[in-house]
Amino acid sequence: MSQDLFIKSIIVDDSDRIVVHVQENYQHFLKEDFAKKMLRETALKALEDDFVELAVSSTSFRIQVKAGKTQEALSIVEDEIKKNIEMAINFLGSFGG
């Protein structure tokens, strides 16, 4: 299963932030405090010292990293999203019988 089911796009904006746009069906999760906390913890763990800030809106989340680290961080973010989607699908699949 592709991440396209959950993620519309992952881009780098004019401010050199990584912006992850979420599919409409899952945008309501971005309003939940637990989701914001999970996104921050995951970004901090994956990016370590390069992580600067996470901002969450109603349709996307933006990750700011240290200057000069955006492309490296983009690759890490894409891999982390793919890994977490696969884990969620496997978890949900275990209930499918």
Beta strands, then each sheet from edge to edge (+ up, - down):
strand 1: 7-12
strand 2: 18-22
strand 3: 51-56
strand 4: 60-65
sheet 1: 1+ 2- 4+ 3-
end
